[in-house]
């Protein structure tokens, strides 16, 4: 029921995503047919070439889909954020079943039938078109069927690089830990796989019974290809009006920030804004903005300096900002004014404990550490700038070794009394919801993670609206604002667009 | 001479000889039956005629030209072939099967169709009933007749038949065979039949040859072959149940 309500509320978006999904699968499968069937025919005739080819497509198949997208992203012409990379990856995945069944279909034809064709004076080409291909067709269609069903499933991953499709809902749901949203993407994807499977099974039976002719099928495939080209070129024509592409990583806060930036640019007018939100992480966003697939996204100073440029982060906020700005500037990217909040690690305790024991700073923990059990995420425990450094910097001696657990569970564990102190996200919605208190990092141990928009310098010059919008946002989003918006989406299940719009209303236009 | 084997030998690369020193002349319009046990090289002999194989010694002359000089495709379009295991195309209807070669020869569709129907009538399969059927909807005997009709489609001067009626039950075989002999009387096509069944060879051939160990042991009229004193011929004949009178076709 909740899923049905979700679809009704997001009718237009859901239909759009379903359409994208179908197009992704249709285009990639047709491309794989166009490449795979001739490759299979060739392989069936030249066994040496065939073996090498099969090894190649099998190897491609074993690369995990996310990794394949990662490899393809930086390749010019093929890669980049958006449907192009996804189509290439999906095509590669669809190749194996199609090539293999084409080879098998041709090789398993009764040799007496082939010999009959030769003895009747067929040329190799006539033999292929009149005998081998029609007889291999049921097998080839079985391969296309497998490829299509795999494609429907794999296409959900495409959302990670901004290609859209039903994976959008799945990724969004995962980052919000919201089952309804996950199901809103997963159910239609499964249904789509079943429908495609059923249709192709029907076609396979018709061909096997000899009801459909080769010529008819080739014509149908050609017509389908033409239709796709037409639809795609119309869609392409539509996207060539002046547009600005806004990206974001794949967690709630990032999606909200992306939406706020997008709406702020739209408010300035004059350009069309395309949202590529929920991209699969820092790496994908960084590739996107360097290649020009993105015009702007929000990064964090600490992340930029360490993860993007592999340098040590200055501990002072201002210095970290200046360093990030200087590093990006060398690459033709501009860091505009910081938004105002710092999504750093927060050392959190229960609100009740903080009040009763008068805890305000991390230094204050020294008196109670001997009696307390800490809980941390796996990464924080391992990283040198995590737990080991924290203990050293503040001279903390905990009474029990730290419990390690998944980040999503750690806030609940603190509230329930399983642990007494944790490291969390400074802007997490859980802090307010579970009445937790963040202790001040008075020795400035954690590097700053100030949220800063990163934009292509060329785009800023070409579209002054971007600069105006970002100037309007600078310094206007506090830690508290961010926590409240995260809570509204994660806990209140409010619509991201709605939350962003309401927040933007409060910021005056310059 | 329409088909001539001049001292023909054949062996696969590195293999033992399959045929050797074969001399054989076949006149236009003749029906020749060659008999031998399985593995005697009969099918190889047929494949040498339509250039599916080239001799490794000697020469095969078809219509006055060495098969080495013939274009394989052109040659095969002039030679009908009826296969041991029929080899009908399972994805085509009976009519499409029969009109394959006319279509390869780019006959107009209407003419190819008319020819297919004419041939189906000729082999006793009325087109209104059979033309649209698929091979799997036919009995073994019917399929064999389609095979013959297909081989005759463009009136080839030469017809090769490899164990053409072997897969049929004895009653059907006798019937199809009789019909075929009548057909050949009318068409005067040159026919080379190979079979392991000497009774069949006597029933069909105006000339009968016996192949043994890759050599042509005897080649003569059926009655003279039947009375041959050669032990290899006698072995074949003596293995038979009581014969119908040789050459009583």
Interface residues (C-beta under 8 A of the other chain):
Chain A: X112 X113 X115 X116 X117 X118 X119 X120 X121 X122 X123 X126 X130 X131 X134 X135 X210
Chain B: X50 X52 X72 X73 X74 X75 X76 X77 X81 X83 X84 X85 X86 X87 X88 X89 X90 X91 X100 X101 X104 X134 X150
